[in-house]
Amino acid sequence: MAAVLQYPPELLFTICEYIYAAGLPPSATSSLDPLAIGEYGAPTALPSSMPPANWSEPVARKTLSRLCLVNHAWYEAARPWLWHKLEVRLPRSWLALVDEITGTEDDERTVLAVKESIQAATHAALASSMLIGASSDQEAARKWKESILESLTGPDGSIPPELLTPPASRDPSPRRIRTKSESPARWKIMRSISDAVQNVMDLTEPGVYVPRLHDPRPGRFVRHLDFNHFRTIGMRRSVEDSATSRFVTGERVETLLKELPSLIAFGATEYMDGALSLPVLNELLLRGSPSGGRGRPTRARGLVAVDLEEEDRERRRDCKELVAIDLTGCVSAVFVRALKEFVNTHILHQDGYSSGSDDESRRQSRRSRASRFIQEEPLTFPGLQRLGLRGVKSIQSHTLTPFVLAFPSLTHLDLSATRVTPELLTALGGSTVRLRSLALARCIRLTGSSIRDFLVRAPAAAQIHELTLYGDQTFPTPISTDDLDEIISFAPCFTSGELTYLDLSSTPVTKELLIDVCKPLPKLRSLGLSYIPDLELDDIATFLKRKAPNVEVLTLVSTSPDLDRSRAGAGVGIPRGSAQQASLALHSRLIGPLCIPAYASTLLSQTVVVPPPPTRLRVIELSVPTLTGLGAGAGTWRIIKSKGGRGWYVDTACGWVGAELRRNLPKEHPLRVQMDRLADANGNVNSGVGWHARKMEILHGCGMLGREDGLYGAVSFAYQG
């Protein structure tokens, strides 16, 4: 029989890590096209649409799940990566997830788990001390176990003695009258046993390290949790059921978060924001160094009353700090009240805030007593780097400002459609924040001078690579012509030429600003120039050809008088002549000069060398009336609509193939086939189809060039605003 090869566990773990990483979206120089799902070969260099630059997530998860079936070694290596990222989709799967990770246990099951843990710790200690193999293995194991039990039941022990006795030695009690178990949390039991083993080892053989016990529950592997795909629509639930029998409740989310010590990314949506209570926000944000306070007293621990708040702080100190949190669209009264109380209590230290109820007063008094263990300086969260608050319209500025300023290490910040004020931008300018991606779309309380001063003078804005100042006809930008002139002339993000994403929709952009004032932007890939009715197509074409030849996506919704001719008043059909003139102007003055290579003569050489087009433009977003006037398109240019109100005029025969932008792809090429399929769908597509995202991707750190689906994808590509 052939011998089975045994590989080091570290090697198997590293292989599974690479498989998991192959399914993650690239954070830089990624393709701007919707991800192609199918068998198109291994991932290739960036940027690339075909083959994709990364595997699809189902392929990566399927590969890891199959590795779990090989043998126990592969199972132990692949299991952590299967639990690495959790996306809650269906209510029943959410309930199963909570049960699998939290695993409510009664006293008997807890005692058995403690007994098994002590047995495993004993074997680990004996193996570390190299006593296994001696003639008195059983005697040595018995003595070690007695020493561990003596340490756990001593005055410094943190496990009740009743949990250390066998279940059979205790009088059974009827289950119907059993009270709720008050046994310590699983993390505390595991840590207490590990500490006891290490203490005994230090007394007998100092310097020998005993590996800590691992919790068998999978919660310690989870690093990403989001509710982007969670829906309850279509379940035929009544209004009463939705109000009284909710699936995602604050208690369940809090219980789950307590079992996720390695969580670093969390995404919420408007479908579950009613569960974002104050305890949930505490579990999310007060992790690691922000937990603050001193530990519980180490002496006579079993003689003092249990302080639940101190235990929570002790547990949170062992957790990783959040790196990214996305709260897009969270506007429920529960969330607004909880965030206000969180800011007043932990950031502003205002203990006087109270709703007037007795429960609230008791909570405030407990917080006042616990404030003795909290540092006096304002609480900050240095670990958080990416914060998404898009559409959080119900948060008042006096709460929003200190909350954002409590994150000194931000690199990605989305404040679109919020009540952000000039005071916040002024304070951010003098902070330690160094932004790479900033979204200030439709911020009605900002002034043009505050945006100008922040972009031009603030060190926090000097390294911005992605910037959106989007406005529309309902909420136009407050920036004036003079403000925009100064921004384009002196803002470091413009003068450095490092911008990759820029949206100046509804700003007073003129020909002089684009052609004469603006510096070259060689890295710009996605440009928004919508709702600028007086900007000529010729000026846009000149700017792209001279200053930004690498732009691939351009938005021109309600821009240029040449395209406005195709729009008619309400209830009036589009004049045929105007539609034809708009289509002619679009092709002759924009697509032709920018997307078609110059004529190359074949008389001087036998080899035909076709020069590349002047620019990389291949996607143009237009208004619905303009798209209607284009009909079925012209040549390889076709109309692709999103699931909502946005639509694009796309060169379906152009795309990134093997890290090279190629035009005139053959009809049978997989990328062109996919684009034609999207065009034929006429808007019947998933929420992740589209270009020039309106929402910043937060959880993976891809910024404004990131691609999302689910509810986040709908906000990015489906909603016009």
Secondary structure, 3 states (H helix, E strand, C coil): CCCCCCCCHHHHHHHHHHHHHHCCCCCCCCCCCCCCCCCCCCCCCCCCEECECCCCHHHHHHHHHHHCCCCHHHHHHHHHHHCCEEECCCHHHHHHHHHHHHCCCCHHHHHHHHHHHHHHHHHHHHHHCCCCCCCCHHHHHHHHHHHHHHHHCCCCCCCCHHHHCCHHHCCCCCHHHCCCCCCCCHHHHHHHHHHHHHHHHHHHCCCCCCCCCCCCCHHHHCCEEECCCCCCCCCCCCHHHHHHCCCCCHHHHHHHHHCCCCCCEEECCCCCHHHCCHHHHHHHHCCCHHHCCCCCCCCCCCCCCCCHHHHHHHHHHCCCCCCEEECCCCCCHHHHHHHHHHHHHHHCCCCCCCCCCHHHHHHHHHHHHHHHHCCCCCCCCCCCCEEECCCCCCCCHHHHHHHHHCCCCCCEEECCCCCCCHHHHHHHHCCCCCCCEEECCCCCCCCHHHHHHHHHHCHHHCCCCEEECCCCCCCCCCCCHHHHHHHHHHCHHHHCCCCCEEECCCCCCCHHHHHHHCCCCCCCCEEECCCCCCCCHHHHHHHHHHCCCCCCEEECCCCCHHHHCCCCCCCCCCCHHHHHHHHHHHHHHHHHHHHCCCCCCCCCCCCCCCCCCCCCCCEEECCHHHHHHHCCCECCEEEEECCCCCEEEEECCCEEECCEEECCCCCCCHHHHHHHHHHHHCCCCCCCCCCCCCCCECCCCCECCCCCCHHHHHHHHHCCC
